[in-house]
Amino acid sequence: MIRINENTKVESTRRIERNISNYSIGYLKFDVEYLKLDYEKFCQLSESEISCNCVKEHCIHKIKIENFKTIREYIYTLIEKIDTEGKLKIKWQIIDNKLVATPMSLMSSLWCGFDLINYTYKNKGKNVVLSYRKLWDVLAFQIAHRDIGYETMEVDSILETCGIGELCDFEQIKQLVDEKIYNQAIRLELTNSQFISKSEDIAYNYFGDKVKSKTYRNIIDSSIDKAMVIIIDNIIKNIALNKNNNSRFLAIVDERVIFNTDLDDEAIKNVLCMPYTIRLFGREFKLEPDVEIY
């Protein structure tokens, strides 16, 4: 069980980076022709098509021209950095408590119809995709609930069946969050949050770390980045403890963490799909990642 609360620390970043290096494949292999084909499609979209709400099935609001330009530029840069074997060699570093891929970041934009994982070849064995979207949403709600429209006492009343000091099920807080909470929260104007100090004009994330810029996006993303490092570190420790497997870290892309493994489905559940707890509103909630195996 992975435990996350306001006092959880990221241990030595060098140790974590070293462990990730020891238990990672070190590259992603891409279908370059597929990437080039979709790059051309993105380039051919007119501004009127991009502005339409129904250009891509994942669109939930009007798409801005700048977002599509960013995706086009990203795909172009990615193609340039992939070697002749279709591989992008990756080194992982922790920068400001965020796990970052170099020489370039890994990103997707599902609402634009661009999912980086769709362009990668599967390695031998199984690829296991662990989604921590629930973690993103509950952290966003914890941080922004007042500006979302909930007073803390109101949340406490809704959660009254979940006692402080006991382990609560995700279902007990699920009624307060949905899959749109993160996207909603990061766009809010920061006016009434417990994570800002008006006297010092400083913002803090969930873990009490100072945040450079006073916006919900920075406070929430800084909190999520650190939580994801804690989770990945714990999973790799668990892999190391289970000697009879060949599980390797592939990538983190947004809320998804990807491993390659030779484990059977039951062992995958025990070794990779570690449940985790997070303290919210003074209560400890148990969550599990959503899992896809292919």
C-alpha positions as YAML, in Angstrom:
chain: A
units: angstrom
residues:
- id: 1
  name: MET
  ca: [0.00, 0.00, 0.00]
- id: 2
  name: ILE
  ca: [1.33, 3.43, -0.98]
- id: 3
  name: ARG
  ca: [0.48, 6.17, 1.51]
- id: 4
  name: ILE
  ca: [0.26, 9.81, 0.45]
- id: 5
  name: ASN
  ca: [-0.44, 12.67, 2.82]
- id: 6
  name: GLU
  ca: [0.59, 16.26, 3.32]
- id: 7
  name: ASN
  ca: [3.78, 15.20, 5.10]
- id: 8
  name: THR
  ca: [4.98, 12.61, 2.55]
- id: 9
  name: LYS
  ca: [8.45, 13.44, 1.32]
- id: 10
  name: VAL
  ca: [10.23, 12.67, -1.93]
- id: 11
  name: GLU
  ca: [13.41, 10.93, -0.83]
- id: 12
  name: SER
  ca: [16.75, 11.47, -2.54]
- id: 13
  name: THR
  ca: [15.99, 12.38, -6.14]
- id: 14
  name: ARG
  ca: [19.30, 10.86, -7.24]
- id: 15
  name: ARG
  ca: [18.33, 7.50, -5.72]
- id: 16
  name: ILE
  ca: [14.93, 7.60, -7.44]
- id: 17
  name: GLU
  ca: [16.48, 8.57, -10.78]
- id: 18
  name: ARG
  ca: [19.01, 5.75, -10.41]
- id: 19
  name: ASN
  ca: [16.30, 3.19, -9.62]
- id: 20
  name: ILE
  ca: [14.21, 4.34, -12.57]
- id: 21
  name: SER
  ca: [17.27, 4.06, -14.81]
- id: 22
  name: ASN
  ca: [17.94, 0.52, -13.52]
- id: 23
  name: TYR
  ca: [14.34, -0.57, -14.05]
- id: 24
  name: SER
  ca: [13.46, 1.17, -17.29]
- id: 25
  name: ILE
  ca: [13.84, 0.12, -20.92]
- id: 26
  name: GLY
  ca: [15.33, 3.51, -21.80]
- id: 27
  name: TYR
  ca: [13.46, 4.12, -25.02]
- id: 28
  name: LEU
  ca: [10.11, 4.14, -26.79]
- id: 29
  name: LYS
  ca: [9.78, 2.73, -30.30]
- id: 30
  name: PHE
  ca: [7.41, 4.59, -32.61]
- id: 31
  name: ASP
  ca: [5.52, 3.90, -35.81]
- id: 32
  name: VAL
  ca: [7.13, 6.82, -37.62]
- id: 33
  name: GLU
  ca: [5.01, 6.50, -40.76]
- id: 34
  name: TYR
  ca: [1.84, 6.72, -38.67]
- id: 35
  name: LEU
  ca: [3.23, 9.81, -36.93]
- id: 36
  name: LYS
  ca: [4.06, 11.45, -40.27]
- id: 37
  name: LEU
  ca: [0.60, 10.66, -41.63]
- id: 38
  name: ASP
  ca: [-1.16, 12.28, -38.69]
- id: 39
  name: TYR
  ca: [1.24, 15.22, -38.79]
- id: 40
  name: GLU
  ca: [0.09, 15.89, -42.35]
- id: 41
  name: LYS
  ca: [-3.53, 15.65, -41.25]
- id: 42
  name: PHE
  ca: [-2.95, 18.22, -38.52]
- id: 43
  name: CYS
  ca: [-1.20, 20.52, -41.00]
- id: 44
  name: GLN
  ca: [-4.10, 20.30, -43.47]
- id: 45
  name: LEU
  ca: [-6.80, 21.34, -41.00]
- id: 46
  name: SER
  ca: [-8.14, 24.79, -41.77]
- id: 47
  name: GLU
  ca: [-8.80, 27.33, -39.01]
- id: 48
  name: SER
  ca: [-12.55, 26.94, -39.51]
- id: 49
  name: GLU
  ca: [-12.27, 23.16, -39.04]
- id: 50
  name: ILE
  ca: [-10.14, 23.55, -35.93]
- id: 51
  name: SER
  ca: [-12.64, 25.98, -34.40]
- id: 52
  name: CYS
  ca: [-15.51, 23.56, -34.92]
- id: 53
  name: ASN
  ca: [-16.63, 21.73, -31.78]
- id: 54
  name: CYS
  ca: [-16.81, 18.38, -33.56]
- id: 55
  name: VAL
  ca: [-13.45, 18.12, -35.33]
- id: 56
  name: LYS
  ca: [-12.38, 15.29, -33.01]
- id: 57
  name: GLU
  ca: [-14.52, 12.96, -30.96]
- id: 58
  name: HIS
  ca: [-12.66, 13.87, -27.78]
- id: 59
  name: CYS
  ca: [-13.44, 17.57, -28.09]
- id: 60
  name: ILE
  ca: [-15.60, 18.90, -25.28]
- id: 61
  name: HIS
  ca: [-15.25, 22.60, -25.99]
- id: 62
  name: LYS
  ca: [-14.14, 24.99, -28.72]
- id: 63
  name: ILE
  ca: [-10.59, 24.13, -29.78]
- id: 64
  name: LYS
  ca: [-8.14, 26.99, -29.93]
- id: 65
  name: ILE
  ca: [-5.89, 27.41, -32.94]
- id: 66
  name: GLU
  ca: [-2.83, 27.67, -30.68]
- id: 67
  name: ASN
  ca: [-3.42, 24.22, -29.18]
- id: 68
  name: PHE
  ca: [-3.36, 22.54, -32.56]
- id: 69
  name: LYS
  ca: [-0.23, 24.45, -33.51]
- id: 70
  name: THR
  ca: [1.42, 23.15, -30.34]
- id: 71
  name: ILE
  ca: [0.52, 19.55, -31.24]
- id: 72
  name: ARG
  ca: [1.80, 19.98, -34.80]
- id: 73
  name: GLU
  ca: [5.09, 21.40, -33.57]
- id: 74
  name: TYR
  ca: [5.39, 18.63, -30.97]
- id: 75
  name: ILE
  ca: [4.91, 15.84, -33.55]
- id: 76
  name: TYR
  ca: [7.40, 17.49, -35.90]
- id: 77
  name: THR
  ca: [10.03, 17.74, -33.13]
- id: 78
  name: LEU
  ca: [9.35, 14.14, -32.06]
- id: 79
  name: ILE
  ca: [9.89, 12.84, -35.59]
- id: 80
  name: GLU
  ca: [13.15, 14.79, -35.81]
- id: 81
  name: LYS
  ca: [14.49, 13.22, -32.58]
- id: 82
  name: ILE
  ca: [13.54, 9.60, -33.36]
- id: 83
  name: ASP
  ca: [16.48, 7.58, -34.66]
- id: 84
  name: THR
  ca: [16.61, 5.42, -37.82]
- id: 85
  name: GLU
  ca: [15.28, 2.40, -35.87]
- id: 86
  name: GLY
  ca: [12.21, 4.34, -34.80]
- id: 87
  name: LYS
  ca: [13.46, 4.69, -31.22]
- id: 88
  name: LEU
  ca: [13.40, 7.73, -28.97]
- id: 89
  name: LYS
  ca: [16.03, 7.19, -26.30]
- id: 90
  name: ILE
  ca: [14.84, 8.54, -22.98]
- id: 91
  name: LYS
  ca: [16.57, 9.57, -19.79]
- id: 92
  name: TRP
  ca: [14.41, 10.33, -16.75]
- id: 93
  name: GLN
  ca: [15.13, 13.20, -14.39]
- id: 94
  name: ILE
  ca: [13.30, 14.69, -11.43]
- id: 95
  name: ILE
  ca: [13.05, 18.45, -11.82]
- id: 96
  name: ASP
  ca: [11.07, 20.42, -9.22]
- id: 97
  name: ASN
  ca: [9.57, 17.15, -7.93]
- id: 98
  name: LYS
  ca: [8.35, 16.23, -11.43]
- id: 99
  name: LEU
  ca: [9.51, 13.19, -13.39]
- id: 100
  name: VAL
  ca: [10.61, 14.55, -16.76]
- id: 101
  name: ALA
  ca: [11.76, 12.76, -19.90]
- id: 102
  name: THR
  ca: [14.74, 14.10, -21.81]
- id: 103
  name: PRO
  ca: [15.61, 15.00, -24.55]
- id: 104
  name: MET
  ca: [11.93, 15.93, -24.86]
- id: 105
  name: SER
  ca: [8.81, 15.63, -22.76]
- id: 106
  name: LEU
  ca: [6.11, 13.04, -23.45]
- id: 107
  name: MET
  ca: [2.65, 14.47, -23.91]
- id: 108
  name: SER
  ca: [-0.82, 13.75, -25.23]
- id: 109
  name: SER
  ca: [-3.87, 15.88, -25.89]
- id: 110
  name: LEU
  ca: [-6.83, 13.52, -25.90]
- id: 111
  name: TRP
  ca: [-9.39, 16.24, -26.52]
- id: 112
  name: CYS
  ca: [-7.44, 17.13, -29.67]
- id: 113
  name: GLY
  ca: [-7.39, 13.48, -30.70]
- id: 114
  name: PHE
  ca: [-3.63, 13.06, -30.14]
- id: 115
  name: ASP
  ca: [-2.57, 10.17, -27.88]
- id: 116
  name: LEU
  ca: [1.18, 9.54, -27.92]
- id: 117
  name: ILE
  ca: [0.76, 5.93, -26.76]
- id: 118
  name: ASN
  ca: [-1.16, 5.04, -29.95]
- id: 119
  name: TYR
  ca: [2.00, 5.65, -31.99]
- id: 120
  name: THR
  ca: [4.26, 3.32, -29.98]
- id: 121
  name: TYR
  ca: [5.07, -0.31, -30.71]
- id: 122
  name: LYS
  ca: [4.41, -2.84, -27.98]
- id: 123
  name: ASN
  ca: [7.49, -4.46, -26.50]
- id: 124
  name: LYS
  ca: [7.78, -8.18, -25.85]
- id: 125
  name: GLY
  ca: [5.47, -9.36, -23.10]
- id: 126
  name: LYS
  ca: [2.63, -7.15, -21.90]
- id: 127
  name: ASN
  ca: [2.29, -3.42, -21.59]
- id: 128
  name: VAL
  ca: [0.45, -2.32, -18.46]
- id: 129
  name: VAL
  ca: [-1.10, 1.14, -18.43]
- id: 130
  name: LEU
  ca: [-1.99, 2.46, -14.98]
- id: 131
  name: SER
  ca: [-4.26, 5.50, -14.96]
- id: 132
  name: TYR
  ca: [-4.21, 7.80, -11.93]
- id: 133
  name: ARG
  ca: [-6.96, 10.09, -13.13]
- id: 134
  name: LYS
  ca: [-8.87, 9.63, -9.87]
- id: 135
  name: LEU
  ca: [-5.83, 10.94, -8.00]
- id: 136
  name: TRP
  ca: [-5.71, 13.99, -10.26]
- id: 137
  name: ASP
  ca: [-9.39, 14.70, -9.67]
- id: 138
  name: VAL
  ca: [-9.44, 14.31, -5.88]
- id: 139
  name: LEU
  ca: [-6.34, 16.48, -5.47]
- id: 140
  name: ALA
  ca: [-7.86, 19.14, -7.72]
- id: 141
  name: PHE
  ca: [-11.06, 19.07, -5.66]
- id: 142
  name: GLN
  ca: [-9.21, 19.23, -2.33]
- id: 143
  name: ILE
  ca: [-7.26, 22.29, -3.48]
- id: 144
  name: ALA
  ca: [-10.00, 24.18, -5.36]
- id: 145
  name: HIS
  ca: [-13.22, 23.10, -3.61]
- id: 146
  name: ARG
  ca: [-14.03, 26.56, -2.26]
- id: 147
  name: ASP
  ca: [-13.86, 28.20, -5.68]
- id: 148
  name: ILE
  ca: [-15.71, 25.22, -7.18]
- id: 149
  name: GLY
  ca: [-18.57, 26.08, -4.87]
- id: 150
  name: TYR
  ca: [-18.18, 23.97, -1.72]
- id: 151
  name: GLU
  ca: [-17.36, 25.30, 1.73]
- id: 152
  name: THR
  ca: [-15.13, 23.00, 3.79]
- id: 153
  name: MET
  ca: [-17.88, 22.50, 6.41]
- id: 154
  name: GLU
  ca: [-20.26, 21.45, 3.62]
- id: 155
  name: VAL
  ca: [-17.76, 18.84, 2.39]
- id: 156
  name: ASP
  ca: [-17.32, 17.57, 5.95]
- id: 157
  name: SER
  ca: [-21.09, 17.16, 6.23]
- id: 158
  name: ILE
  ca: [-21.24, 15.18, 2.98]
- id: 159
  name: LEU
  ca: [-18.39, 12.96, 4.19]
- id: 160
  name: GLU
  ca: [-19.79, 12.51, 7.71]
- id: 161
  name: THR
  ca: [-20.17, 8.73, 7.25]
- id: 162
  name: CYS
  ca: [-16.41, 8.54, 6.70]
- id: 163
  name: GLY
  ca: [-14.84, 8.95, 10.10]
- id: 164
  name: ILE
  ca: [-11.62, 10.81, 10.67]
- id: 165
  name: GLY
  ca: [-8.98, 8.23, 11.52]
- id: 166
  name: GLU
  ca: [-10.52, 5.38, 9.54]
- id: 167
  name: LEU
  ca: [-9.71, 4.18, 6.02]
- id: 168
  name: CYS
  ca: [-12.46, 5.36, 3.68]
- id: 169
  name: ASP
  ca: [-13.47, 3.98, 0.31]
- id: 170
  name: PHE
  ca: [-13.19, 6.10, -2.84]
- id: 171
  name: GLU
  ca: [-16.94, 5.72, -3.37]
- id: 172
  name: GLN
  ca: [-17.49, 7.95, -0.35]
- id: 173
  name: ILE
  ca: [-15.87, 10.95, -2.04]
- id: 174
  name: LYS
  ca: [-16.76, 10.00, -5.61]
- id: 175
  name: GLN
  ca: [-20.02, 11.95, -5.40]
- id: 176
  name: LEU
  ca: [-18.00, 15.17, -5.10]
- id: 177
  name: VAL
  ca: [-15.67, 14.60, -8.04]
- id: 178
  name: ASP
  ca: [-16.03, 13.59, -11.66]
- id: 179
  name: GLU
  ca: [-13.73, 13.29, -14.65]
- id: 180
  name: LYS
  ca: [-14.13, 16.99, -15.44]
- id: 181
  name: ILE
  ca: [-13.06, 18.31, -12.03]
- id: 182
  name: TYR
  ca: [-9.36, 18.62, -12.86]
- id: 183
  name: ASN
  ca: [-10.00, 20.46, -16.13]
- id: 184
  name: GLN
  ca: [-12.51, 22.70, -14.40]
- id: 185
  name: ALA
  ca: [-10.29, 23.49, -11.42]
- id: 186
  name: ILE
  ca: [-7.13, 24.47, -13.31]
- id: 187
  name: ARG
  ca: [-9.10, 27.14, -15.19]
- id: 188
  name: LEU
  ca: [-10.64, 28.76, -12.12]
- id: 189
  name: GLU
  ca: [-9.58, 32.14, -10.83]
- id: 190
  name: LEU
  ca: [-7.80, 31.65, -7.52]
- id: 191
  name: THR
  ca: [-9.74, 33.71, -4.98]
- id: 192
  name: ASN
  ca: [-10.70, 31.60, -1.96]
- id: 193
  name: SER
  ca: [-8.23, 28.78, -1.40]
- id: 194
  name: GLN
  ca: [-6.61, 27.57, 1.80]
- id: 195
  name: PHE
  ca: [-3.43, 27.03, -0.22]
- id: 196
  name: ILE
  ca: [-2.59, 30.73, -0.54]
- id: 197
  name: SER
  ca: [-1.17, 33.02, 2.10]
- id: 198
  name: LYS
  ca: [-2.65, 36.46, 1.56]
- id: 199
  name: SER
  ca: [-0.31, 38.03, 4.11]
- id: 200
  name: GLU
  ca: [2.82, 36.72, 2.37]
- id: 201
  name: ASP
  ca: [1.43, 36.66, -1.18]
- id: 202
  name: ILE
  ca: [2.67, 33.05, -1.50]
- id: 203
  name: ALA
  ca: [0.98, 29.88, -2.74]
- id: 204
  name: TYR
  ca: [1.58, 26.34, -1.50]
- id: 205
  name: ASN
  ca: [0.79, 22.94, -2.99]
- id: 206
  name: TYR
  ca: [-0.86, 19.97, -1.26]
- id: 207
  name: PHE
  ca: [2.48, 18.97, 0.31]
- id: 208
  name: GLY
  ca: [3.21, 22.45, 1.67]
- id: 209
  name: ASP
  ca: [5.85, 23.26, -0.94]
- id: 210
  name: LYS
  ca: [6.03, 26.84, -2.18]
- id: 211
  name: VAL
  ca: [4.67, 27.30, -5.70]
- id: 212
  name: LYS
  ca: [6.23, 29.86, -8.02]
- id: 213
  name: SER
  ca: [3.02, 31.23, -9.49]
- id: 214
  name: LYS
  ca: [-0.32, 31.79, -7.76]
- id: 215
  name: THR
  ca: [-2.66, 29.95, -10.13]
- id: 216
  name: TYR
  ca: [-4.73, 26.84, -9.58]
- id: 217
  name: ARG
  ca: [-2.98, 25.13, -12.47]
- id: 218
  name: ASN
  ca: [0.43, 25.53, -10.84]
- id: 219
  name: ILE
  ca: [-0.76, 24.57, -7.36]
- id: 220
  name: ILE
  ca: [-2.65, 21.50, -8.57]
- id: 221
  name: ASP
  ca: [-0.06, 20.32, -11.11]
- id: 222
  name: SER
  ca: [2.77, 20.77, -8.59]
- id: 223
  name: SER
  ca: [0.84, 18.58, -6.15]
- id: 224
  name: ILE
  ca: [0.10, 15.93, -8.77]
- id: 225
  name: ASP
  ca: [3.69, 15.85, -10.06]
- id: 226
  name: LYS
  ca: [5.06, 15.08, -6.60]
- id: 227
  name: ALA
  ca: [2.37, 12.47, -5.90]
- id: 228
  name: MET
  ca: [3.17, 10.69, -9.18]
- id: 229
  name: VAL
  ca: [6.89, 10.55, -8.31]
- id: 230
  name: ILE
  ca: [6.00, 9.01, -4.94]
- id: 231
  name: ILE
  ca: [3.81, 6.38, -6.62]
- id: 232
  name: ILE
  ca: [6.33, 5.43, -9.33]
- id: 233
  name: ASP
  ca: [9.13, 5.22, -6.75]
- id: 234
  name: ASN
  ca: [7.06, 2.81, -4.64]
- id: 235
  name: ILE
  ca: [6.12, 0.61, -7.62]
- id: 236
  name: ILE
  ca: [9.75, 0.30, -8.70]
- id: 237
  name: LYS
  ca: [10.72, -0.62, -5.13]
- id: 238
  name: ASN
  ca: [8.04, -3.31, -5.28]
- id: 239
  name: ILE
  ca: [9.43, -4.60, -8.58]
- id: 240
  name: ALA
  ca: [12.89, -4.80, -6.99]
- id: 241
  name: LEU
  ca: [11.50, -6.82, -4.07]
- id: 242
  name: ASN
  ca: [9.87, -9.33, -6.44]
- id: 243
  name: LYS
  ca: [12.92, -10.91, -8.03]
- id: 244
  name: ASN
  ca: [11.17, -13.38, -10.34]
- id: 245
  name: ASN
  ca: [9.92, -10.89, -12.90]
- id: 246
  name: ASN
  ca: [11.19, -8.75, -15.73]
- id: 247
  name: SER
  ca: [9.04, -5.66, -15.27]
- id: 248
  name: ARG
  ca: [10.36, -2.39, -16.67]
- id: 249
  name: PHE
  ca: [9.20, 1.21, -16.51]
- id: 250
  name: LEU
  ca: [8.36, 2.57, -19.96]
- id: 251
  name: ALA
  ca: [6.95, 6.05, -19.53]
- id: 252
  name: ILE
  ca: [4.68, 8.48, -17.76]
- id: 253
  name: VAL
  ca: [2.33, 10.34, -20.08]
- id: 254
  name: ASP
  ca: [0.00, 12.72, -18.27]
- id: 255
  name: GLU
  ca: [-1.99, 10.66, -15.74]
- id: 256
  name: ARG
  ca: [-0.87, 7.30, -17.18]
- id: 257
  name: VAL
  ca: [2.14, 5.28, -16.05]
- id: 258
  name: ILE
  ca: [3.24, 2.50, -18.40]
- id: 259
  name: PHE
  ca: [5.22, -0.63, -17.60]
- id: 260
  name: ASN
  ca: [6.33, -3.58, -19.70]
- id: 261
  name: THR
  ca: [6.25, -6.95, -17.96]
- id: 262
  name: ASP
  ca: [6.37, -10.72, -18.32]
- id: 263
  name: LEU
  ca: [4.11, -11.25, -15.29]
- id: 264
  name: ASP
  ca: [0.76, -13.01, -15.46]
- id: 265
  name: ASP
  ca: [-2.38, -11.01, -14.72]
- id: 266
  name: GLU
  ca: [-2.56, -12.00, -11.05]
- id: 267
  name: ALA
  ca: [1.08, -11.06, -10.46]
- id: 268
  name: ILE
  ca: [0.56, -7.77, -12.31]
- id: 269
  name: LYS
  ca: [-2.15, -6.93, -9.80]
- id: 270
  name: ASN
  ca: [0.15, -7.68, -6.85]
- id: 271
  name: VAL
  ca: [3.37, -6.12, -8.14]
- id: 272
  name: LEU
  ca: [2.38, -3.17, -10.36]
- id: 273
  name: CYS
  ca: [-1.21, -2.22, -9.53]
- id: 274
  name: MET
  ca: [-0.46, -1.09, -6.00]
- id: 275
  name: PRO
  ca: [-3.40, 0.49, -4.16]
- id: 276
  name: TYR
  ca: [-2.70, 3.82, -2.54]
- id: 277
  name: THR
  ca: [-4.19, 6.05, 0.12]
- id: 278
  name: ILE
  ca: [-4.42, 9.81, 0.16]
- id: 279
  name: ARG
  ca: [-5.51, 12.10, 2.98]
- id: 280
  name: LEU
  ca: [-8.26, 14.50, 1.97]
- id: 281
  name: PHE
  ca: [-10.28, 16.74, 4.30]
- id: 282
  name: GLY
  ca: [-8.65, 15.07, 7.29]
- id: 283
  name: ARG
  ca: [-9.69, 11.59, 6.12]
- id: 284
  name: GLU
  ca: [-7.71, 8.82, 4.49]
- id: 285
  name: PHE
  ca: [-9.16, 7.42, 1.26]
- id: 286
  name: LYS
  ca: [-8.11, 4.23, -0.49]
- id: 287
  name: LEU
  ca: [-7.87, 4.35, -4.28]
- id: 288
  name: GLU
  ca: [-6.64, 2.02, -7.00]
- id: 289
  name: PRO
  ca: [-5.36, 2.85, -10.48]
- id: 290
  name: ASP
  ca: [-7.48, 1.96, -13.50]
- id: 291
  name: VAL
  ca: [-5.63, -0.75, -15.42]
- id: 292
  name: GLU
  ca: [-5.32, -1.59, -19.10]
- id: 293
  name: ILE
  ca: [-3.21, -4.54, -20.25]
- id: 294
  name: TYR
  ca: [-2.33, -5.17, -23.88]
...
